[in-house]
Amino acid sequence: MGGVIHSIIHRYHVMSAVTHVVFPSCYEGPISEFRVYALAFHELAGLQFPALTHLLEDAKISWNALIANVVASLFAGYVKTSVLVRIWDLLFICEPGARLDVLLRCGLALVHICREELMECV
C-alpha cells in the first residue's frame, strides 16, 4: 500500500495536508507556516536542481537563505515589473489555497532561469 509519491505537486499537497489538516496546532502562526513552506521549497528545488543543491550544500548555503527574501517580497525587486505584475495577477485571481502553489512555482521558475549564474557564484 505505502508507495513513494513521485509527483512534486502531490508531495506539496501531502505536506500541506499534514500541516494544515492533520497537525494544524503544530504549525500555528505565520512564522511556523513560512518555515513549512520553506521546507517544501527546499524539497522541490532539491529534486528539480540536484547539481545546484549539491553546490549550495558544499558552500553551506541553504535554499531557505537563498529564496526567503525573494518569496517574502513577493518577487518585488527580483524580476522585471512586467513579470512581477503577472505574478501578482495570478495571486489575486487564484483560489486562496492555490497561492502557495503560485509562489512555489514562480520561485522554482526563477531558480531555473538563474541556475547557471547561481552555479557560477557558489
DRENPATOR-911029 format. One record per residue: residue number from 1; residue in one letter; z, y, x of N, C-alpha, C, CB in turn. Coordinates in steps of 0.001 Angstrom, whole numbers, plus 500000, padded with zeros to 6 digits. Glycine has a CB too. Example, Ala and Ser with C-alpha at 12.3 -4.5 7.8 and 13.67 -1.06 7.14 Angstrom:
<r num="1" residu="A" n_zz="507800" n_yy="494310" n_xx="513190" ca_zz="507800" ca_yy="495500" ca_xx="512300" c_zz="507800" c_yy="496700" c_xx="513200" cb_zz="509046" cb_yy="495527" cb_xx="511308"/>
<r num="2" residu="S" n_zz="507080" n_yy="497750" n_xx="512850" ca_zz="507140" ca_yy="498940" ca_xx="513670" c_zz="507870" c_yy="500030" c_xx="512900" cb_zz="505725" cb_yy="499402" cb_xx="514084"/>
***
This chain:
<r num="1" residu="M" n_zz="500000" n_yy="498829" n_xx="500791" ca_zz="500000" ca_yy="500000" ca_xx="500000" c_zz="500000" c_yy="501264" c_xx="500853" cb_zz="501165" cb_yy="499982" cb_xx="499089"/>
<r num="2" residu="G" n_zz="500885" n_yy="501364" n_xx="501820" ca_zz="501007" ca_yy="502577" ca_xx="502616" c_zz="499894" c_yy="502699" c_xx="503634" cb_zz="502342" cb_yy="502612" cb_xx="503314"/>
<r num="3" residu="G" n_zz="498970" n_yy="503598" n_xx="503395" ca_zz="497868" ca_yy="503826" ca_xx="504314" c_zz="497982" c_yy="505196" c_xx="504954" cb_zz="496531" cb_yy="503687" cb_xx="503594"/>
<r num="4" residu="V" n_zz="497117" n_yy="505446" n_xx="505874" ca_zz="497075" ca_yy="506733" ca_xx="506551" c_zz="496253" c_yy="507685" c_xx="505704" cb_zz="496486" cb_yy="506604" cb_xx="507987"/>
<r num="5" residu="I" n_zz="496716" n_yy="508909" n_xx="505576" ca_zz="495964" ca_yy="509928" ca_xx="504846" c_zz="494992" c_yy="510550" c_xx="505840" cb_zz="496918" cb_yy="511020" cb_xx="504199"/>
<r num="6" residu="H" n_zz="493709" n_yy="510297" n_xx="505652" ca_zz="492713" ca_yy="510730" ca_xx="506617" c_zz="492219" c_yy="512144" c_xx="506384" cb_zz="491559" cb_yy="509798" cb_xx="506594"/>
<r num="7" residu="S" n_zz="492164" n_yy="512587" n_xx="505166" ca_zz="491625" ca_yy="513909" ca_xx="504864" c_zz="492632" c_yy="514999" c_xx="505224" cb_zz="491242" cb_yy="514007" cb_xx="503381"/>
<r num="8" residu="I" n_zz="492164" n_yy="516018" n_xx="505909" ca_zz="493039" ca_yy="517130" ca_xx="506289" c_zz="493585" c_yy="517822" c_xx="505053" cb_zz="492287" cb_yy="518137" cb_xx="507172"/>
<r num="9" residu="I" n_zz="492730" n_yy="518024" n_xx="504073" ca_zz="493165" ca_yy="518695" ca_xx="502846" c_zz="494215" c_yy="517854" c_xx="502123" cb_zz="491960" cb_yy="518962" cb_xx="501917"/>
<r num="10" residu="H" n_zz="494037" n_yy="516539" n_xx="502093" ca_zz="495037" ca_yy="515689" ca_xx="501456" c_zz="496361" c_yy="515734" c_xx="502214" cb_zz="494530" cb_yy="514249" cb_xx="501365"/>
<r num="11" residu="R" n_zz="496300" n_yy="515803" n_xx="503538" ca_zz="497542" ca_yy="515911" ca_xx="504324" c_zz="498291" c_yy="517184" c_xx="503964" cb_zz="497237" cb_yy="515888" cb_xx="505839"/>
<r num="12" residu="Y" n_zz="497531" n_yy="518277" n_xx="503855" ca_zz="498161" ca_yy="519536" ca_xx="503475" c_zz="498820" c_yy="519414" c_xx="502102" cb_zz="497129" cb_yy="520676" cb_xx="503475"/>
<r num="13" residu="H" n_zz="498107" n_yy="518834" n_xx="501132" ca_zz="498642" ca_yy="518719" ca_xx="499783" c_zz="499869" c_yy="517810" c_xx="499740" cb_zz="497571" cb_yy="518195" cb_xx="498838"/>
<r num="14" residu="V" n_zz="499892" n_yy="516771" n_xx="500554" ca_zz="501074" ca_yy="515910" ca_xx="500629" c_zz="502251" c_yy="516700" c_xx="501188" cb_zz="500794" cb_yy="514661" cb_xx="501504"/>
<r num="15" residu="M" n_zz="502015" n_yy="517450" n_xx="502281" ca_zz="503098" ca_yy="518249" ca_xx="502862" c_zz="503578" c_yy="519303" c_xx="501864" cb_zz="502633" cb_yy="518926" cb_xx="504173"/>
<r num="16" residu="S" n_zz="502645" n_yy="519922" n_xx="501170" ca_zz="503001" ca_yy="520931" ca_xx="500176" c_zz="503829" c_yy="520313" c_xx="499051" cb_zz="501736" cb_yy="521591" cb_xx="499604"/>
<r num="17" residu="A" n_zz="503428" n_yy="519133" n_xx="498578" ca_zz="504180" ca_yy="518459" ca_xx="497513" c_zz="505584" c_yy="518103" c_xx="497977" cb_zz="503444" cb_yy="517193" cb_xx="497053"/>
<r num="18" residu="V" n_zz="505696" n_yy="517614" n_xx="499206" ca_zz="507016" ca_yy="517242" ca_xx="499726" c_zz="507917" c_yy="518469" c_xx="499818" cb_zz="506886" cb_yy="516570" cb_xx="501111"/>
<r num="19" residu="T" n_zz="507363" n_yy="519582" n_xx="500294" ca_zz="508194" ca_yy="520771" ca_xx="500495" c_zz="508496" c_yy="521521" c_xx="499213" cb_zz="507526" cb_yy="521696" cb_xx="501456"/>
<r num="20" residu="H" n_zz="507605" n_yy="521446" n_xx="498225" ca_zz="507796" ca_yy="522234" ca_xx="497018" c_zz="508273" c_yy="521430" c_xx="495816" cb_zz="506529" cb_yy="522914" cb_xx="496673"/>
<r num="21" residu="V" n_zz="508043" n_yy="520128" n_xx="495824" ca_zz="508400" ca_yy="519316" ca_xx="494662" c_zz="509515" c_yy="518328" c_xx="494997" cb_zz="507171" cb_yy="518564" cb_xx="494143"/>
<r num="22" residu="V" n_zz="509333" n_yy="517563" n_xx="496058" ca_zz="510291" ca_yy="516508" ca_xx="496376" c_zz="511586" c_yy="517076" c_xx="496952" cb_zz="509675" cb_yy="515519" cb_xx="497358"/>
<r num="23" residu="F" n_zz="511476" n_yy="517986" n_xx="497920" ca_zz="512655" ca_yy="518550" ca_xx="498574" c_zz="512654" c_yy="520080" c_xx="498535" cb_zz="512730" cb_yy="518070" cb_xx="500019"/>
<r num="24" residu="P" n_zz="512531" n_yy="520699" n_xx="497381" ca_zz="512408" ca_yy="522159" ca_xx="497354" c_zz="513634" c_yy="522889" c_xx="497874" cb_zz="512129" cb_yy="522611" cb_xx="495961"/>
<r num="25" residu="S" n_zz="514829" n_yy="522340" n_xx="497674" ca_zz="516025" ca_yy="523044" ca_xx="498116" c_zz="516134" c_yy="523104" c_xx="499637" cb_zz="517253" cb_yy="522379" cb_xx="497543"/>
<r num="26" residu="C" n_zz="515431" n_yy="522226" n_xx="500339" ca_zz="515465" ca_yy="522235" ca_xx="501804" c_zz="514579" c_yy="523327" c_xx="502394" cb_zz="515035" cb_yy="520881" cb_xx="502344"/>
<r num="27" residu="Y" n_zz="513694" n_yy="523865" n_xx="501569" ca_zz="512715" ca_yy="524831" ca_xx="502064" c_zz="512767" c_yy="526119" c_xx="501269" cb_zz="511312" cb_yy="524245" cb_xx="502012"/>
<r num="28" residu="E" n_zz="513946" n_yy="526628" n_xx="501043" ca_zz="514080" ca_yy="527862" ca_xx="500280" c_zz="513896" c_yy="529058" c_xx="501188" cb_zz="515440" cb_yy="527928" cb_xx="499581"/>
<r num="29" residu="G" n_zz="513375" n_yy="530106" n_xx="500621" ca_zz="513218" ca_yy="531360" ca_xx="501335" c_zz="511895" c_yy="531458" c_xx="502058" cb_zz="514333" cb_yy="531535" cb_xx="502308"/>
<r num="30" residu="P" n_zz="511410" n_yy="532687" n_xx="502224" ca_zz="510096" ca_yy="532878" ca_xx="502840" c_zz="510032" c_yy="532460" c_xx="504305" cb_zz="509697" cb_yy="534312" cb_xx="502726"/>
<r num="31" residu="I" n_zz="511123" n_yy="532579" n_xx="505052" ca_zz="511089" ca_yy="532198" ca_xx="506460" c_zz="510909" c_yy="530692" c_xx="506586" cb_zz="512376" cb_yy="532649" cb_xx="507182"/>
<r num="32" residu="S" n_zz="511682" n_yy="529925" n_xx="505828" ca_zz="511530" ca_yy="528474" ca_xx="505873" c_zz="510150" c_yy="528060" c_xx="505399" cb_zz="512601" cb_yy="527797" cb_xx="505025"/>
<r num="33" residu="E" n_zz="509653" n_yy="528715" n_xx="504352" ca_zz="508330" ca_yy="528388" ca_xx="503839" c_zz="507265" c_yy="528687" c_xx="504884" cb_zz="508044" cb_yy="529165" cb_xx="502550"/>
<r num="34" residu="F" n_zz="507414" n_yy="529808" n_xx="505596" ca_zz="506456" ca_yy="530143" ca_xx="506638" c_zz="506490" c_yy="529091" c_xx="507749" cb_zz="506749" cb_yy="531543" cb_xx="507210"/>
<r num="35" residu="R" n_zz="507665" n_yy="528585" n_xx="508084" ca_zz="507767" ca_yy="527543" ca_xx="509114" c_zz="507042" c_yy="526269" c_xx="508687" cb_zz="509241" cb_yy="527231" cb_xx="509414"/>
<r num="36" residu="V" n_zz="507179" n_yy="525921" n_xx="507415" ca_zz="506482" ca_yy="524739" ca_xx="506906" c_zz="504977" c_yy="524952" c_xx="507007" cb_zz="506892" cb_yy="524439" cb_xx="505438"/>
<r num="37" residu="Y" n_zz="504507" n_yy="526140" n_xx="506637" ca_zz="503082" ca_yy="526429" ca_xx="506712" c_zz="502605" c_yy="526435" c_xx="508164" cb_zz="502775" cb_yy="527775" cb_xx="506046"/>
<r num="38" residu="A" n_zz="503456" n_yy="526907" n_xx="509067" ca_zz="503102" ca_yy="526889" ca_xx="510491" c_zz="502978" c_yy="525448" c_xx="510985" cb_zz="504158" cb_yy="527657" cb_xx="511329"/>
<r num="39" residu="L" n_zz="503859" n_yy="524574" n_xx="510527" ca_zz="503748" ca_yy="523164" ca_xx="510895" c_zz="502461" c_yy="522553" c_xx="510343" cb_zz="504964" cb_yy="522383" cb_xx="510384"/>
<r num="40" residu="A" n_zz="502105" n_yy="522930" n_xx="509128" ca_zz="500854" ca_yy="522438" ca_xx="508539" c_zz="499666" c_yy="522919" c_xx="509362" cb_zz="500714" cb_yy="522905" cb_xx="507068"/>
<r num="41" residu="F" n_zz="499680" n_yy="524196" n_xx="509775" ca_zz="498581" ca_yy="524719" ca_xx="510592" c_zz="498517" c_yy="523991" c_xx="511927" cb_zz="498744" cb_yy="526233" cb_xx="510820"/>
<r num="42" residu="H" n_zz="499676" n_yy="523752" n_xx="512524" ca_zz="499728" ca_yy="523037" ca_xx="513801" c_zz="499078" c_yy="521659" c_xx="513670" cb_zz="501189" cb_yy="522897" cb_xx="514283"/>
<r num="43" residu="E" n_zz="499397" n_yy="520967" n_xx="512591" ca_zz="498829" ca_yy="519634" ca_xx="512350" c_zz="497312" c_yy="519714" c_xx="512158" cb_zz="499486" cb_yy="518983" cb_xx="511112"/>
<r num="44" residu="L" n_zz="496882" n_yy="520649" n_xx="511323" ca_zz="495451" ca_yy="520775" ca_xx="511035" c_zz="494664" c_yy="521203" c_xx="512271" cb_zz="495225" cb_yy="521779" cb_xx="509904"/>
<r num="45" residu="A" n_zz="495172" n_yy="522195" n_xx="512986" ca_zz="494481" ca_yy="522681" ca_xx="514176" c_zz="494456" c_yy="521607" c_xx="515258" cb_zz="495152" cb_yy="523956" cb_xx="514707"/>
<r num="46" residu="G" n_zz="495535" n_yy="520854" n_xx="515383" ca_zz="495570" ca_yy="519776" ca_xx="516378" c_zz="494517" c_yy="518723" c_xx="516126" cb_zz="496928" cb_yy="519127" cb_xx="516395"/>
<r num="47" residu="L" n_zz="494251" n_yy="518448" n_xx="514860" ca_zz="493221" ca_yy="517471" ca_xx="514511" c_zz="491818" c_yy="518041" c_xx="514700" cb_zz="493402" cb_yy="517006" cb_xx="513071"/>
<r num="48" residu="Q" n_zz="491644" n_yy="519297" n_xx="514379" ca_zz="490328" ca_yy="519919" ca_xx="514454" c_zz="489928" c_yy="520281" c_xx="515890" cb_zz="490302" cb_yy="521160" cb_xx="513589"/>
<r num="49" residu="F" n_zz="490899" n_yy="520653" n_xx="516704" ca_zz="490623" ca_yy="521153" ca_xx="518054" c_zz="491511" c_yy="520451" c_xx="519084" cb_zz="490838" cb_yy="522679" cb_xx="518118"/>
<r num="50" residu="P" n_zz="491304" n_yy="519158" n_xx="519318" ca_zz="492204" ca_yy="518418" ca_xx="520217" c_zz="492176" c_yy="518923" c_xx="521660" cb_zz="491842" cb_yy="516952" cb_xx="520201"/>
<r num="51" residu="A" n_zz="491008" n_yy="519303" n_xx="522176" ca_zz="490937" ca_yy="519772" ca_xx="523564" c_zz="491699" c_yy="521080" c_xx="523731" cb_zz="489474" cb_yy="519955" cb_xx="524000"/>
<r num="52" residu="L" n_zz="491524" n_yy="521987" n_xx="522782" ca_zz="492242" ca_yy="523262" ca_xx="522837" c_zz="493739" c_yy="523044" c_xx="522659" cb_zz="491715" cb_yy="524227" cb_xx="521761"/>
<r num="53" residu="T" n_zz="494115" n_yy="522139" n_xx="521781" ca_zz="495529" ca_yy="521826" ca_xx="521575" c_zz="496151" c_yy="521299" c_xx="522866" cb_zz="495698" cb_yy="520794" cb_xx="520440"/>
<r num="54" residu="H" n_zz="495437" n_yy="520446" n_xx="523559" ca_zz="495940" ca_yy="519898" ca_xx="524824" c_zz="496126" c_yy="521019" c_xx="525854" cb_zz="494970" cb_yy="518818" cb_xx="525374"/>
<r num="55" residu="L" n_zz="495156" n_yy="521918" n_xx="525954" ca_zz="495279" ca_yy="523040" ca_xx="526892" c_zz="496464" c_yy="523931" c_xx="526535" cb_zz="493989" cb_yy="523868" cb_xx="526906"/>
<r num="56" residu="L" n_zz="496638" n_yy="524200" n_xx="525244" ca_zz="497770" ca_yy="525022" ca_xx="524816" c_zz="499096" c_yy="524348" c_xx="525147" cb_zz="497685" cb_yy="525305" cb_xx="523314"/>
<r num="57" residu="E" n_zz="499180" n_yy="523045" n_xx="524914" ca_zz="500406" ca_yy="522323" ca_xx="525228" c_zz="500703" c_yy="522364" c_xx="526722" cb_zz="500304" cb_yy="520877" cb_xx="524754"/>
<r num="58" residu="D" n_zz="499663" n_yy="522201" n_xx="527552" ca_zz="499859" ca_yy="522273" ca_xx="529007" c_zz="500351" c_yy="523653" c_xx="529446" cb_zz="498552" cb_yy="521936" cb_xx="529733"/>
<r num="59" residu="A" n_zz="499889" n_yy="524692" n_xx="528742" ca_zz="500300" ca_yy="526060" ca_xx="529061" c_zz="501589" c_yy="526454" c_xx="528354" cb_zz="499199" cb_yy="527033" cb_xx="528692"/>
<r num="60" residu="K" n_zz="502179" n_yy="525504" n_xx="527608" ca_zz="503418" ca_yy="525747" ca_xx="526857" c_zz="503250" c_yy="526861" c_xx="525821" cb_zz="504552" cb_yy="526104" cb_xx="527818"/>
<r num="61" residu="I" n_zz="502075" n_yy="526875" n_xx="525167" ca_zz="501786" ca_yy="527828" ca_xx="524095" c_zz="501659" c_yy="527035" c_xx="522809" cb_zz="500482" cb_yy="528662" cb_xx="524386"/>
<r num="62" residu="S" n_zz="502401" n_yy="527437" n_xx="521796" ca_zz="502325" ca_yy="526728" ca_xx="520522" c_zz="501272" c_yy="527362" c_xx="519628" cb_zz="503692" cb_yy="526724" cb_xx="519818"/>
<r num="63" residu="W" n_zz="500736" n_yy="526559" n_xx="518729" ca_zz="499813" ca_yy="527100" ca_xx="517731" c_zz="500510" c_yy="528186" c_xx="516930" cb_zz="499292" cb_yy="525983" cb_xx="516793"/>
<r num="64" residu="N" n_zz="501795" n_yy="528001" n_xx="516659" ca_zz="502543" ca_yy="528991" ca_xx="515881" c_zz="502530" c_yy="530345" c_xx="516570" cb_zz="503986" cb_yy="528527" cb_xx="515665"/>
<r num="65" residu="A" n_zz="502775" n_yy="530360" n_xx="517863" ca_zz="502772" ca_yy="531627" ca_xx="518599" c_zz="501390" c_yy="532258" c_xx="518597" cb_zz="503247" cb_yy="531413" cb_xx="520037"/>
<r num="66" residu="L" n_zz="500369" n_yy="531434" n_xx="518637" ca_zz="499000" ca_yy="531928" ca_xx="518703" c_zz="498535" c_yy="532501" c_xx="517375" cb_zz="498070" cb_yy="530821" cb_xx="519135"/>
<r num="67" residu="I" n_zz="498902" n_yy="531891" n_xx="516277" ca_zz="498298" ca_yy="532240" ca_xx="514987" c_zz="499249" c_yy="532961" c_xx="514033" cb_zz="497788" cb_yy="530997" cb_xx="514324"/>
<r num="68" residu="A" n_zz="500549" n_yy="532980" n_xx="514305" ca_zz="501527" ca_yy="533539" ca_xx="513357" c_zz="501229" c_yy="534987" c_xx="512988" cb_zz="502925" cb_yy="533448" cb_xx="513941"/>
<r num="69" residu="N" n_zz="500985" n_yy="535840" n_xx="513979" ca_zz="500713" ca_yy="537243" ca_xx="513676" c_zz="499422" c_yy="537423" c_xx="512897" cb_zz="500652" cb_yy="538047" cb_xx="514953"/>
<r num="70" residu="V" n_zz="498437" n_yy="536592" n_xx="513200" ca_zz="497154" ca_yy="536693" ca_xx="512505" c_zz="497332" c_yy="536401" c_xx="511020" cb_zz="496124" cb_yy="535727" cb_xx="513120"/>
<r num="71" residu="V" n_zz="498025" n_yy="535315" n_xx="510708" ca_zz="498224" ca_yy="534937" ca_xx="509310" c_zz="499187" c_yy="535903" c_xx="508622" cb_zz="498756" cb_yy="533495" cb_xx="509212"/>
<r num="72" residu="A" n_zz="500256" n_yy="536286" n_xx="509311" ca_zz="501242" ca_yy="537186" ca_xx="508711" c_zz="500633" c_yy="538543" c_xx="508364" cb_zz="502423" cb_yy="537377" cb_xx="509657"/>
<r num="73" residu="S" n_zz="499651" n_yy="538979" n_xx="509134" ca_zz="498988" ca_yy="540259" ca_xx="508859" c_zz="497833" c_yy="540093" c_xx="507881" cb_zz="498480" cb_yy="540882" cb_xx="510156"/>
<r num="74" residu="L" n_zz="497648" n_yy="538860" n_xx="507371" ca_zz="496513" ca_yy="538531" ca_xx="506504" c_zz="495201" c_yy="538899" c_xx="507177" cb_zz="496634" cb_yy="539252" cb_xx="505154"/>
<r num="75" residu="F" n_zz="495139" n_yy="538689" n_xx="508487" ca_zz="493947" ca_yy="538841" ca_xx="509317" c_zz="493561" c_yy="540292" c_xx="509590" cb_zz="492801" cb_yy="538145" cb_xx="508667"/>
<r num="76" residu="A" n_zz="494345" n_yy="541266" n_xx="509122" ca_zz="494046" ca_yy="542679" ca_xx="509384" c_zz="494117" c_yy="542945" c_xx="510883" cb_zz="495032" cb_yy="543609" cb_xx="508618"/>
<r num="77" residu="G" n_zz="493074" n_yy="543536" n_xx="511425" ca_zz="493019" ca_yy="543835" ca_xx="512846" c_zz="492481" c_yy="542705" c_xx="513699" cb_zz="494361" cb_yy="544197" cb_xx="513321"/>
<r num="78" residu="Y" n_zz="492208" n_yy="541552" n_xx="513085" ca_zz="491730" ca_yy="540402" ca_xx="513838" c_zz="490289" c_yy="540023" c_xx="513514" cb_zz="492620" cb_yy="539232" cb_xx="513581"/>
<r num="79" residu="V" n_zz="489777" n_yy="540527" n_xx="512407" ca_zz="488398" ca_yy="540252" ca_xx="512022" c_zz="487743" c_yy="541564" c_xx="511594" cb_zz="488331" cb_yy="539189" cb_xx="510876"/>
<r num="80" residu="K" n_zz="486423" n_yy="541557" n_xx="511515" ca_zz="485709" ca_yy="542745" ca_xx="511057" c_zz="486153" c_yy="543087" c_xx="509638" cb_zz="484173" cb_yy="542527" cb_xx="511113"/>
<r num="81" residu="T" n_zz="486083" n_yy="544358" n_xx="509314" ca_zz="486512" ca_yy="544812" ca_xx="507994" c_zz="485758" c_yy="544105" c_xx="506877" cb_zz="486325" cb_yy="546312" cb_xx="507871"/>
<r num="82" residu="S" n_zz="484461" n_yy="543887" n_xx="507063" ca_zz="483680" ca_yy="543216" ca_xx="506016" c_zz="484185" c_yy="541792" c_xx="505767" cb_zz="482192" cb_yy="543184" cb_xx="506401"/>
<r num="83" residu="V" n_zz="484584" n_yy="541100" n_xx="506831" ca_zz="485134" ca_yy="539745" ca_xx="506686" c_zz="486532" c_yy="539814" c_xx="506078" cb_zz="485177" cb_yy="539014" cb_xx="508060"/>
<r num="84" residu="L" n_zz="487321" n_yy="540771" n_xx="506516" ca_zz="488677" ca_yy="540943" ca_xx="506004" c_zz="488670" c_yy="541154" c_xx="504491" cb_zz="489363" cb_yy="542126" cb_xx="506698"/>
<r num="85" residu="V" n_zz="487764" n_yy="541992" n_xx="504016" ca_zz="487672" ca_yy="542252" ca_xx="502581" c_zz="487308" c_yy="540979" c_xx="501820" cb_zz="486637" cb_yy="543353" cb_xx="502301"/>
<r num="86" residu="R" n_zz="486433" n_yy="540150" n_xx="502380" ca_zz="486070" ca_yy="538886" ca_xx="501708" c_zz="487262" c_yy="537937" c_xx="501662" cb_zz="484882" cb_yy="538205" cb_xx="502431"/>
<r num="87" residu="I" n_zz="488040" n_yy="537873" n_xx="502738" ca_zz="489240" ca_yy="537025" ca_xx="502743" c_zz="490207" c_yy="537497" c_xx="501665" cb_zz="489931" cb_yy="537045" cb_xx="504136"/>
<r num="88" residu="W" n_zz="490434" n_yy="538800" n_xx="501615" ca_zz="491358" ca_yy="539341" ca_xx="500620" c_zz="490831" c_yy="539120" c_xx="499207" cb_zz="491595" cb_yy="540834" cb_xx="500867"/>
<r num="89" residu="D" n_zz="489504" n_yy="539217" n_xx="499032" ca_zz="488916" ca_yy="538912" ca_xx="497722" c_zz="489272" c_yy="537493" c_xx="497299" cb_zz="487380" cb_yy="539090" cb_xx="497755"/>
<r num="90" residu="L" n_zz="489139" n_yy="536557" n_xx="498245" ca_zz="489486" ca_yy="535162" ca_xx="497940" c_zz="490955" c_yy="535030" c_xx="497543" cb_zz="489188" cb_yy="534261" cb_xx="499149"/>
<r num="91" residu="L" n_zz="491824" n_yy="535743" n_xx="498246" ca_zz="493250" ca_yy="535670" ca_xx="497937" c_zz="493555" c_yy="536222" c_xx="496552" cb_zz="494054" cb_yy="536425" cb_xx="498981"/>
<r num="92" residu="F" n_zz="492827" n_yy="537266" n_xx="496147" ca_zz="493072" ca_yy="537859" ca_xx="494837" c_zz="492520" c_yy="537026" c_xx="493695" cb_zz="492479" cb_yy="539233" cb_xx="494783"/>
<r num="93" residu="I" n_zz="491388" n_yy="536352" n_xx="493904" ca_zz="490766" ca_yy="535635" ca_xx="492795" c_zz="491201" c_yy="534177" c_xx="492675" cb_zz="489284" cb_yy="535691" cb_xx="492940"/>
<r num="94" residu="C" n_zz="491767" n_yy="533613" n_xx="493726" ca_zz="492135" ca_yy="532199" ca_xx="493657" c_zz="493467" c_yy="532016" c_xx="492942" cb_zz="492205" cb_yy="531595" cb_xx="495063"/>
<r num="95" residu="E" n_zz="493701" n_yy="530800" n_xx="492520" ca_zz="494973" ca_yy="530437" ca_xx="491899" c_zz="496093" c_yy="530653" c_xx="492917" cb_zz="494953" cb_yy="528954" cb_xx="491392"/>
<r num="96" residu="P" n_zz="497285" n_yy="531050" n_xx="492467" ca_zz="498378" ca_yy="531259" ca_xx="493419" c_zz="498649" c_yy="530057" c_xx="494323" cb_zz="499630" cb_yy="531601" cb_xx="492672"/>
<r num="97" residu="G" n_zz="498532" n_yy="528855" n_xx="493799" ca_zz="498777" ca_yy="527666" ca_xx="494607" c_zz="497722" c_yy="527408" c_xx="495662" cb_zz="498877" cb_yy="526483" cb_xx="493728"/>
<r num="98" residu="A" n_zz="496566" n_yy="528056" n_xx="495530" ca_zz="495469" ca_yy="527838" ca_xx="496477" c_zz="495432" c_yy="528887" c_xx="497583" cb_zz="494147" cb_yy="527833" cb_xx="495741"/>
<r num="99" residu="R" n_zz="496307" n_yy="529869" n_xx="497535" ca_zz="496273" ca_yy="530954" ca_xx="498523" c_zz="496569" c_yy="530450" c_xx="499932" cb_zz="497276" cb_yy="532041" cb_xx="498146"/>
<r num="100" residu="L" n_zz="497496" n_yy="529534" n_xx="500057" ca_zz="497787" ca_yy="528985" ca_xx="501378" c_zz="496579" c_yy="528249" c_xx="501919" cb_zz="498999" cb_yy="528050" cb_xx="501324"/>
<r num="101" residu="D" n_zz="495884" n_yy="527543" n_xx="501060" ca_zz="494676" ca_yy="526839" ca_xx="501470" c_zz="493663" c_yy="527830" c_xx="502038" cb_zz="494070" cb_yy="526062" cb_xx="500283"/>
<r num="102" residu="V" n_zz="493510" n_yy="528983" n_xx="501385" ca_zz="492598" ca_yy="530027" ca_xx="501877" c_zz="493052" c_yy="530499" c_xx="503258" cb_zz="492540" cb_yy="531229" cb_xx="500884"/>
<r num="103" residu="L" n_zz="494342" n_yy="530761" n_xx="503409" ca_zz="494857" ca_yy="531238" ca_xx="504705" c_zz="494669" c_yy="530194" c_xx="505800" cb_zz="496344" cb_yy="531603" cb_xx="504587"/>
<r num="104" residu="L" n_zz="494975" n_yy="528929" n_xx="505495" ca_zz="494817" ca_yy="527880" ca_xx="506493" c_zz="493359" c_yy="527705" c_xx="506883" cb_zz="495378" cb_yy="526567" cb_xx="505974"/>
<r num="105" residu="R" n_zz="492466" n_yy="527703" n_xx="505898" ca_zz="491044" ca_yy="527544" ca_xx="506198" c_zz="490507" c_yy="528722" c_xx="506996" cb_zz="490247" cb_yy="527384" cb_xx="504910"/>
<r num="106" residu="C" n_zz="490927" n_yy="529930" n_xx="506650" ca_zz="490486" ca_yy="531114" ca_xx="507400" c_zz="491025" c_yy="531080" c_xx="508827" cb_zz="490942" cb_yy="532407" cb_xx="506691"/>
<r num="107" residu="G" n_zz="492272" n_yy="530662" n_xx="508981" ca_zz="492843" ca_yy="530528" ca_xx="510321" c_zz="492106" c_yy="529503" c_xx="511152" cb_zz="494301" cb_yy="530154" cb_xx="510233"/>
<r num="108" residu="L" n_zz="491790" n_yy="528366" n_xx="510558" ca_zz="491030" ca_yy="527334" ca_xx="511273" c_zz="489628" c_yy="527822" c_xx="511610" cb_zz="490951" cb_yy="526050" cb_xx="510438"/>
<r num="109" residu="A" n_zz="489010" n_yy="528561" n_xx="510689" ca_zz="487671" ca_yy="529102" ca_xx="510958" c_zz="487719" c_yy="530099" c_xx="512110" cb_zz="487090" cb_yy="529776" cb_xx="509695"/>
<r num="110" residu="L" n_zz="488744" n_yy="530928" n_xx="512148" ca_zz="488886" ca_yy="531900" ca_xx="513233" c_zz="489083" c_yy="531195" c_xx="514570" cb_zz="490063" cb_yy="532847" cb_xx="512955"/>
<r num="111" residu="V" n_zz="489892" n_yy="530158" n_xx="514595" ca_zz="490071" ca_yy="529379" ca_xx="515829" c_zz="488745" c_yy="528735" c_xx="516225" cb_zz="491173" cb_yy="528290" cb_xx="515648"/>
<r num="112" residu="H" n_zz="488013" n_yy="528201" n_xx="515256" ca_zz="486722" ca_yy="527575" ca_xx="515545" c_zz="485764" c_yy="528584" c_xx="516186" cb_zz="486103" cb_yy="526994" cb_xx="514253"/>
<r num="113" residu="I" n_zz="485705" n_yy="529775" n_xx="515639" ca_zz="484816" ca_yy="530808" ca_xx="516163" c_zz="485217" c_yy="531211" c_xx="517578" cb_zz="484821" cb_yy="532031" cb_xx="515246"/>
<r num="114" residu="C" n_zz="486504" n_yy="531268" n_xx="517844" ca_zz="487014" ca_yy="531771" ca_xx="519131" c_zz="487421" c_yy="530671" c_xx="520096" cb_zz="488192" cb_yy="532669" cb_xx="518893"/>
<r num="115" residu="R" n_zz="487133" n_yy="529419" n_xx="519789" ca_zz="487681" ca_yy="528319" ca_xx="520592" c_zz="487245" c_yy="528376" c_xx="522055" cb_zz="487263" cb_yy="526991" cb_xx="519995"/>
<r num="116" residu="E" n_zz="486012" n_yy="528756" n_xx="522341" ca_zz="485560" ca_yy="528828" ca_xx="523732" c_zz="486347" c_yy="529881" c_xx="524507" cb_zz="484056" cb_yy="529141" cb_xx="523794"/>
<r num="117" residu="E" n_zz="486498" n_yy="531057" n_xx="523908" ca_zz="487268" ca_yy="532130" ca_xx="524552" c_zz="488725" c_yy="531734" c_xx="524747" cb_zz="487188" cb_yy="533411" cb_xx="523723"/>
<r num="118" residu="L" n_zz="489294" n_yy="531046" n_xx="523749" ca_zz="490676" ca_yy="530587" ca_xx="523870" c_zz="490836" c_yy="529584" c_xx="524990" cb_zz="491144" cb_yy="529977" cb_xx="522569"/>
<r num="119" residu="M" n_zz="489882" n_yy="528674" n_xx="525109" ca_zz="489969" ca_yy="527662" ca_xx="526166" c_zz="489829" c_yy="528300" c_xx="527545" cb_zz="488887" cb_yy="526586" cb_xx="525970"/>
<r num="120" residu="E" n_zz="489046" n_yy="529363" n_xx="527649" ca_zz="488906" ca_yy="530052" ca_xx="528940" c_zz="490177" c_yy="530807" c_xx="529311" cb_zz="487719" cb_yy="531021" cb_xx="528902"/>
<r num="121" residu="C" n_zz="490886" n_yy="531307" n_xx="528309" ca_zz="492092" ca_yy="532106" ca_xx="528547" c_zz="493300" c_yy="531269" c_xx="528921" cb_zz="492415" cb_yy="532917" cb_xx="527330"/>
<r num="122" residu="V" n_zz="493311" n_yy="530017" n_xx="528491" ca_zz="494507" ca_yy="529174" ca_xx="528706" c_zz="494488" c_yy="528600" c_xx="530099" cb_zz="494586" cb_yy="528032" cb_xx="527665"/>
***
